[in-house]
Amino acid sequence: MSELVLDSLRRRLRAIFSLYEDATATMDLHHVNYKEREDVLPIAFSLFHIVNMVDASLMLLSGKPPLWNDEWAVRVLPAIGDHGKHRTVEEMVHQRIGDYDAFKDYMGQVFARVEDWTAELSPDDLSRVIFPKPYPPQVATTFSARVGGEGGITVLDGLECWIYQHALRHMGEIEYARHLTGLRGMTS
């Protein structure tokens, strides 16, 4: 059964990553940085946030350091150089991406790292506990804490919550925001 779960997870990750690849291929910097009105987050927020969070999540899951560093920051030129998880909407409405091609390169490398890592996982790896209960304060209020089982948050929980489900959520935002810029959504 665990092999089936792992295979399904790998296919779902490839599917959601392909939506991001298709979305970024059909937008330009104007679409990504478009400001609908005050207090509405731009696509740049959702894109940068999810990719940077996936990068950071892989570190928690695998122990591999994230790709994001000062060199990437200089290449991508985000207006705000972090994922914004602990910032307000009022702050993050100012997120913009400076170099869209560099961002797409970063995104592709982050996604490839996740897929390469999951290709090496065994079904037994999925049950490894990352955060045992009781959870530290920064984890206790998260969706993944609600998902975690008796022993705590496992690798499977982290992959599902931090990467797959999180990416689905932000793809929904991006699909809606694309309509605001004059483009179509990604799926039916």
ZAZANU-864860 format. One line per field, with one value per residue (C-alpha): residue in one letter; x, y, z. Coordinates in steps of 0.25 Angstrom, whole numbers, always signed. Layout:
<pts>
res = a|...
x = X|...
y = Y|...
z = Z|...
</pts>
This chain:
<pts>
res = m|s|e|l|v|l|d|s|l|r|r|r|l|r|a|i|f|s|l|y|e|d|a|t|a|t|m|d|l|h|h|v|n|y|k|e|r|e|d|v|l|p|i|a|f|s|l|f|h|i|v|n|m|v|d|a|s|l|m|l|l|s|g|k|p|p|l|w|n|d|e|w|a|v|r|v|l|p|a|i|g|d|h|g|k|h|r|t|v|e|e|m|v|h|q|r|i|g|d|y|d|a|f|k|d|y|m|g|q|v|f|a|r|v|e|d|w|t|a|e|l|s|p|d|d|l|s|r|v|i|f|p|k|p|y|p|p|q|v|a|t|t|f|s|a|r|v|g|g|e|g|g|i|t|v|l|d|g|l|e|c|w|i|y|q|h|a|l|r|h|m|g|e|i|e|y|a|r|h|l|t|g|l|r|g|m|t|s
x = +0|+11|+17|+4|+3|+17|+15|+2|+9|+20|+10|+2|+15|+19|+4|+4|+18|+14|+3|+13|+22|+10|+5|+19|+21|+8|+10|+20|+25|+14|+4|+12|+14|+0|-7|-22|-25|-20|-20|-20|-8|-1|+2|+17|+13|+7|+18|+30|+23|+20|+34|+41|+33|+35|+50|+50|+40|+50|+60|+51|+48|+61|+72|+77|+79|+70|+75|+70|+82|+88|+92|+78|+73|+82|+77|+62|+61|+48|+43|+43|+53|+46|+33|+25|+19|+21|+17|+4|-4|-1|+14|+13|+4|+17|+24|+29|+38|+49|+55|+45|+54|+63|+51|+46|+60|+59|+46|+50|+62|+54|+43|+54|+61|+47|+45|+59|+58|+44|+49|+59|+49|+45|+31|+37|+42|+28|+25|+38|+33|+39|+32|+28|+17|+16|+19|+27|+19|+23|+17|+5|-4|-1|-10|+0|-1|-16|-12|-1|-4|-2|+13|+14|+16|+22|+30|+17|+9|+20|+20|+5|+3|+15|+17|+5|-7|+0|+3|-11|-16|-7|-10|-24|-20|-12|-23|-33|-23|-19|-34|-32|-20|-28|-22|-30|-28|-20|-30|-45
y = +0|+10|+8|+12|+24|+28|+26|+35|+46|+46|+47|+58|+66|+65|+70|+82|+86|+85|+95|+105|+102|+105|+117|+124|+120|+127|+140|+151|+161|+170|+159|+154|+168|+173|+181|+180|+189|+192|+180|+170|+161|+161|+148|+151|+148|+134|+130|+134|+130|+116|+113|+119|+111|+98|+101|+103|+91|+82|+85|+81|+68|+64|+72|+78|+93|+102|+107|+122|+130|+144|+140|+136|+149|+157|+149|+149|+163|+161|+173|+165|+155|+144|+136|+145|+134|+143|+156|+163|+165|+180|+177|+166|+174|+180|+167|+168|+160|+167|+157|+147|+138|+136|+133|+123|+117|+116|+110|+99|+96|+95|+86|+77|+76|+71|+61|+56|+54|+47|+38|+33|+31|+17|+15|+13|+28|+33|+29|+36|+47|+61|+68|+60|+64|+73|+82|+95|+108|+111|+98|+96|+106|+101|+92|+81|+81|+78|+67|+60|+47|+41|+42|+55|+61|+50|+52|+48|+59|+69|+66|+66|+79|+87|+84|+78|+84|+97|+98|+95|+106|+116|+111|+114|+128|+129|+124|+134|+146|+142|+145|+159|+161|+157|+143|+129|+119|+107|+95|+93
z = +0|+3|-11|-17|-8|-11|-26|-25|-18|-28|-39|-32|-29|-44|-48|-39|-43|-57|-55|-49|-61|-71|-63|-63|-78|-81|-73|-74|-64|-65|-62|-50|-44|-48|-36|-37|-25|-11|-2|-13|-14|-27|-34|-31|-16|-19|-28|-20|-7|-11|-18|-7|+3|-5|-4|+11|+13|+6|+16|+27|+20|+15|+23|+9|+11|+2|-11|-8|-4|-6|-20|-24|-17|-26|-39|-36|-30|-22|-15|-2|-1|+7|+6|+15|+24|+36|+29|+28|+15|+16|+15|+4|-6|-9|-14|-28|-36|-43|-52|-57|-65|-53|-44|-54|-53|-38|-38|-48|-39|-27|-33|-39|-25|-19|-30|-30|-15|-15|-26|-16|-4|+0|+5|+19|+18|+18|+33|+38|+48|+46|+57|+69|+78|+86|+75|+76|+76|+61|+57|+67|+59|+45|+36|+37|+52|+50|+40|+48|+55|+69|+67|+60|+46|+37|+24|+17|+25|+21|+6|+6|+14|+12|-3|-10|-3|-1|-16|-20|-11|-17|-31|-29|-25|-38|-47|-41|-42|-56|-60|-54|-63|-75|-76|-74|-63|-64|-62|-64
</pts>
